[in-house]
Amino acid sequence: MTIALYMDHNVPQAITDSLRLRDADVITAFEDEAHELEDSQLLERATQLKRALFTQDDDLLAEAAQRQRKGEKFCGVIYAHQLNLSIGACVKNLELIAKAGEMADIENSIAYLPL
């Protein structure tokens, strides 16, 4: 089993394109016409689609942490700070999660990159 990824609208297109070249299951908020949703709604949308949300947005990270504290279910968030990880390293980490992980590994949790 693999982990399907949902990319926040602020994620560089190069990350999405590189993951697709590596056969990762990826859709973007823009492709889903959800790019204007508030953070809480975007996380809910990813959960509805059963996809882990990848973001570099601190506010979305805070939303996920708040859901954890409240015990609210979500499909998981993968976070990388924009300045701490190159695009190539980000792609490698996300590919590993997407191909080697299972949804049960990430549900209701936050994964921080680099691994």
JOJO-V11708 format. One line per field, one symbol per residue. ss: DSSP state (@ for helix, = for strand, . for the rest). phi: phi as a letter, one per 20 degrees, with the letter a starting at -180 (. if undefined). burial: + if it has 16 or more other ideal C-beta (glycine too) atoms within 10 Angstrom, else -. A space follows every 10 residues. Layout:
# JOJO-V11708
ss->???
phi->???
burial->???
This chain:
# JOJO-V11708
ss->....===... ..@@@@@@@@ @....===.. ........@@ @@@@@@@@.. .====..@@@ @@@@@@@@@@ ......===. ......@@@@ @@@@@@@@@@ ..@@@@...= ==...
phi->.cdedcegfe fggfffffff femeeccdff feldfdffgf fffffgfgel cfeebcefff fffffffffe mefbfocdcc fgeebfffff ffffffffed ecgffdglcc dddff
burial->--+++++++- +---++-++- ---+-++++- -+-+----++ -++++++--- +++++++--+ +-++--+--- ---+++++++ ----+----+ +++++-++-- +----+-+-+ +-+--
